[in-house]
Amino acid sequence: MVFETVCRIIAERIECDPESITRESTFRDLGIDSLDTVDLMMNLDDELGLELELDEKLETVGDLVDFIESKQE
């Protein structure tokens, strides 16, 4: 569920098909910069009901999904 939510929010942000995003997709390849990342994290906070604070550099969508899942436990 987290992966699908992340993909949907990214796809809305960059206007692409969510199914084109994989766990291996890098934010750089997707054209997501640091400002986009902040906005993305705020959207994910609201969507998932979590308060996420990035305390590490995440390179891929999979890294972000793993980070979120670790905060849900």
N, C-alpha and C positions, 0 to 999 in steps of 0.2 A: 504494500500500500504506500509506503514512504516513497519508493522509487517512482511509482506512477504519479504521485502528487508532485514530486520534484520535477519530473519531466513535463507535466502539464503547465506548471508555473513558469518554467524556463521557456517552453514553447510559446506561451502567451507573451512573454517578455521579448523574445527575439522573432516572433511571428514565423514559426516553422511547425512542422508536423511532429507531435510528441513522440511518435513511433520512430522518428529518425534519430532520436537521442538514445545513446546506450550508456551503460555504466562506465565504459571506457572513453566516452566523449570528454574532451578537456574543455574547460571554460574558455580557454584561449581560442580553441578551434571553433567554439560556438559564438565567439565574438563578445563574450561577457567580460567586462572590465571590473575594476574594484568598486566603482559606483554602482554598477548593476548588481554586484554581489551583495552589497548592503541592502538594496531594495529587495532582492531575492530573499534574503534572510528575514526581513521584516514580513514579507508575504508568507513565508513558511511558518514564522512564529504564529501569525494569525490563523493560518490554515490548520496547523497541527496542535495549536494550543500549548506551545512550548515557548520558553524563553531561551533562545539560542544565542550564545556569544561565541563567535569564532575565535578560538585561541590557538589556531594552527592554520597553516596555509594548505588549502585543499586544491588539488589540481584537476580532479575528474569528478564527474557526476557520481560515480561510485564512492569516491572519498566522502562526498557530501552526504550521501545516503547512509554510509557507515557511521559518520559523525552523528547524524540525527538519531539513528537507531541506538547508539551508545548513550545518548542523553535521555532516551525514553525508558531506560531500564531502571 
